[in-house]
């Protein structure tokens, strides 16, 4: 419970700061889009960590996990967000590698969006 609380108290504000920073940047780029996506997924993941901690602190009280549909939705989001975060980091790294190999080419946004859309469809 204490690790979940720490994740919530530290991870959520820091990822929100990252999200605000990348949203406030005026230059539109694939890198900015990737960082915004990664920060959003990480904010969701860190925010979700408070519910198991609250359940432990309140000695098994079913705060979120009482209704079956809420528990199912929580479980789906809890399982998808870490995988999505790792996948988005991989997409960012691949786009950076392509930018290093072909420094004068502009990577179109659709080439970044297509793998993300396919991954989202598969999940």
N, C-alpha and C positions, 0 to 999 in steps of 0.2 A: 504494500500500500504506500509506503514511503517513497519508493522509486517512481510509482505512478504520479504521486503528488509532485515530486521534484520535476518530473518530465512536464507536467502541466504548468507548474509555476515558472520554470525556466524556459522550456521549449516554446510555449505558446507566445509569450511576449517577444522573444528574440526572433521567431519566425514572422511574427506580425511586423516587426521593425524592418526585416528584410523585404517583406511584401510591400510595405509602404514605400521603401526606398526605390525598389524596381518599378513600381507604378508611377512614382513621381519623375522618373527619368523621361526626358522628352523624346529621345532618339528611339525610333521603332526599329527593332532588330530581332532576329531569331533568338539570339542569346538572351535578350530581355524577356521575350515571351517564355523561353524555357525556364528562366529564373523565377518568373511570376508563377508559372505552373508548379514548379517544385516547392516554392514557398507556400502556395495555397494548400497543396496536398499535405505538407508537413504541419501547417497550422491545424488542419482537420485532425490529423493523427494525434498531435499533442493535446488538442482539446478533448478528444475522446478518452484520453487516459484518466481523466478525473472521475469517470463513472465507476470503474472497478475500485478505485481508492475510496470513494464515498461509500460504496457498498461494504467495504471492509471496516471503515471507521464507524459506520452505523450498525455494526454487528449483523450483517446479512440482510439489512433492509433492502427491499427490492425497489430501489429508486428508479432505475431505468429498466431493469430486467424483469419486472412484473408481467406486463403484457407480452405475450409471445411474439407479436409482430414487431414491437420495438426491439426486443432482444434479437430477432432475426435481422432487422435492418442494421442494428449496431454490429452484429457479427459480420455481415457482408462488408460494411464500410471498414471495419477493423482489419479484415483480411485483405482487402483490395488496396488500401492506401499505402502500406509499406512497399508492396510490389510495384505500384504505380510510381512511387517516388524513385525507386531504384531504376525503373525503366526510363523515366524522364531524365535522370542523370546520365544514363547510357546514351540517350538521344542527344543530349547536350555535348557529351564527349565525342560522339561520332561527328557531329556538325563542326566541332572545333578541330578535329583531325582533318576533315575535308578542307576546312579553311586554311590549315597549315600546309597541306599538300598543294592546294590550288589557291594561293593567296589573293589573286586578282579576280576570282570568280565570286559572284554573289549567289548565295544559296537561297533559293526561293522558299517562301514560307510553306508552300504546299508540300515541298519535299520533307519538311519537318512535321507537318500536320498529318500526312498520310500514315506514317507508322503509328502515331498516337491514336488516330481514329481506328486503325486496324486493331491495335492492342485493346482499346476501350470496347470494341465490338466483341472481341474474343472473351474478355473478362465477363 
